[in-house]
Amino acid sequence: MTEIIKFDMNDIIPGREEVLRNQGVIPGAVLEDKIRDLLEQAIREFQSLAEPVGVMKEVSIGDFKDIYKGEGRNDEPTPVADIFPKADCMALFAVTLGQKISDKIDQHFKANNFAEGCMLDAGASAGADQAAEIMQRMYEQEIAERFDDFDAIGVVRYSPGYCGWHISAQKKLFGFLGPEKIGITLRETYLMDPLKSVSGVIIAGPKEIHQFENNYPCCENCDDQTCLERMQALKNA
């Protein structure tokens, strides 16, 4: 069953540190008044313009095998290819902040308000990630009762375009999930409209399936290595 999710705005407003981190500002740094004003303006614009909504649908391992393959352009091997066959259950998801906030970012840049545009862009990226994180937590809550020992289960999301999963897989993901229901469409380049959208798969299974050595071919070109933080968080949970 496809589930449409409406978000409480208070749940997805990005934290100021997350916005600044997306701007390359070190946590705890002393901010100039101008930066602080830009940050507060971006938060206000986010609150007035974001229209967050999501869609989620469970998918079988068999169906996801075809979705993951996409157009056959994935790296070999990849973490996701090794993880999903060991899953207990999984769901496809997509979330968006809507078109208004993307349009406002474009307006800032077209008006040469680059500082304002960059700060709002950073805030919208953080907010979209927060919405995706909420989708993951919601799926955790939905499936918890299926397991006798849910503490041993890891629930982690993965997205096309990362970890060697080629972005062209978006086409089959969209065909199965239907994010058009919430206003998300796919460009010929496989980028989403509105741009401040996130899609992917949420995989639930024994925590150890999400633990891997970051020595895959895709890891060589990865700049952020956020998987290391995620794996550590699973170990500590």
N, C-alpha and C positions, 0 to 999 in steps of 0.2 A: 504494500500500500504506500502511495506517495503522500508525504506529510508536508504541509505548508506551515512554516513557523514564522510567527510575528515576534519581534523582539521588543523588550522594554528599553527605551532609549538610555535610561540610566545604567543599563547593564553593558552597553557597548561604547559609551563615551570613553575615548582613549585616555589613559593616564598621561599626565604631563611628561613624565620621564620617558614613556614609550615614544611619544611624539618627538621629543628632543633626541632620543637615541637614533631615530630614523633620520635625523638631521646631522648625525655625527657628533652630537654634544655628549661629552663624558658625564655619566651620572654624578650628581653632587656638585657640578661646576657652578660657579657664581655667574648669574646671568646679568647681562647689561639690560637696562630698562627697555631698550628698543626690542630686544629679543623677547623679553617677558611680555611686552605689549603684543607682539606678533603672535606669541603662543596663546594668549588669552583671546585674541581676535579669532584665531583658528578654531579654538574650542567652541566659541559662540557660533561661528558659522557652521561647524559640524552639527551642533544641536539643532539649528534651525533648518538645515538642508538635508541631513541624512534621513533616508527612508528604508531602514533595514528590514530585510525579509529573507527567508531561507526556504529551501526545499530539500527533503531527504527521502531516500527510498532504499530499503534493504536489497541486497544483491547476492546471489549465490556464487560460490567459488567458480562454478562452471561458466556462468554468464560473465563474471568479472575477468576470467581468463581471456575472453575475446575482447572485452573493453580495454583491458590492459595492453593487449597486443597492438591495438590501434591500427596504424597504417604500416606496422612493421619497422618502425624507425627508432625503437628503443635501443639503448646501450645493452650490451651483453657482457657479463651478467649485471644485474641491478639488485639493490636491497629489496625493493618491492616485489620483484619476481621471486625472490627467495622466501619472502614473508607470507604473501597471501595464500599460498597453498596450505599453510599450516594454521590458518585462521579458523576460529569457531564460528564467527559470523562477521558480517561487514555491511556497510551501507554507503551508498554514494550520496554526496551532498553538494549544494551550491548555495552561496549567500551573496547578497549584493547590498550596497548602501544606496542604490538608486541613481538616477541620472542627474538629479539636481546638483549634487555635490561635485560630480565630475564636470558639469557645465561651469560651475563657479570656479573651479581650478583653472579651466581653460580661459575663462574671462580674465582672471588675474594675469595670466601669462600674456594674453593678447593685449592687455592694457599696460604691459611692461611692469606690472607689480610682481616682480619675480620673488621677492622675499615673502610676500603674502601667499603667493601661489605655492611656493615650496613648503611653507609651513602647513598650509591646509592639505596639501598632497601627503605630507608625512602623517598628519593626523588621520586622514581618511584611510591610509594604508594600515595604520595601527588599529583603527576601528573595525576595518574589514577582517583583520586577523582575529580581533577579539570576538567578533560574531562567529567566525569559524570555530574558535575555541569553545564557545557556548554550544554550538552544534555538537561538538565532540562530547561535551559533558552531558548533554541531553541524551545522546545515544547510550552513554554509559549507564545513565539512570534507567533507560528503557529496557536494557538487556540484563541488568544486575541480577534479577530474580531467576534468570536461566541457569545460573551457576551456583554450585554448592559452596565453592570457595572463590568468591569474586575478587578477593584480595590478591589472588595469584594471576589475575587477568590484566593484561595491558591493553589499553584502547588508545590508538594513535592514528592521526590522519596523515595522508600523503597526497600530494597534488601533481598532476601532469606539469612537466617543465622542471621538475626537481628530481634529484636522486636517479638520474638516467632514464626516467620515465618521460618519453618525448611528448612535447606539448600537443602534437597532432592527435594523441589519444582523446583529446577533448571532444572530437567529433562523435566517437562512439559513446563516450560518457554522456554527452548531451542527448544522443538518440535514445538511451535507456532511461535517463532521469527526467528529461524534459524541463530544463530550467527556464524555458520560454514562459512557463506558467507564472513565473515571478518577474518577468521582464528582462531576463538575461538572454542575449543572442550571441552568436559566435561569428567572428570575422573570418575572412578567408585565411588570415594569418594565424588563426586559432586563438587569438586574444579575445577576451570577452568584452561585451558592451552591456552595461556600463563597465568602465575600466576598474572601478573599485569593487571588484567581485572576486570571490575565491571559490574554487571547486576542487573536488577530489574524492577520496575514499577514506572512510573511517574503518580501521581493521581492529577487531577484537580477538585476542587469543592469549595463550600463555606469555607472560612478560618476556621470557627468554627469546621468543621469536623476533622481538623488536631490537634485540641486542646484536650488533654486528660490528666487525672491524671496518673502519673507514678506509679500506684499501681497494674499493671498487674503482673501475675506470672513471666514473663520474666524480669521484671524490677529489681527483687531481685538479679539477677545474672549479671546485666549490670554494667560495670565499668565506662563507659565514660559519660552516660546520655546526649549525644549530642542532644537528642530530646528536652530537656529543652531550649537550645540555639535556636533551629530551631523554636520552638513554640513562643518564645519571638520575634524572627525576624519577624515572620508572624504578630504578634500583632503590631509591630512598622512600618510595611510596609504600 
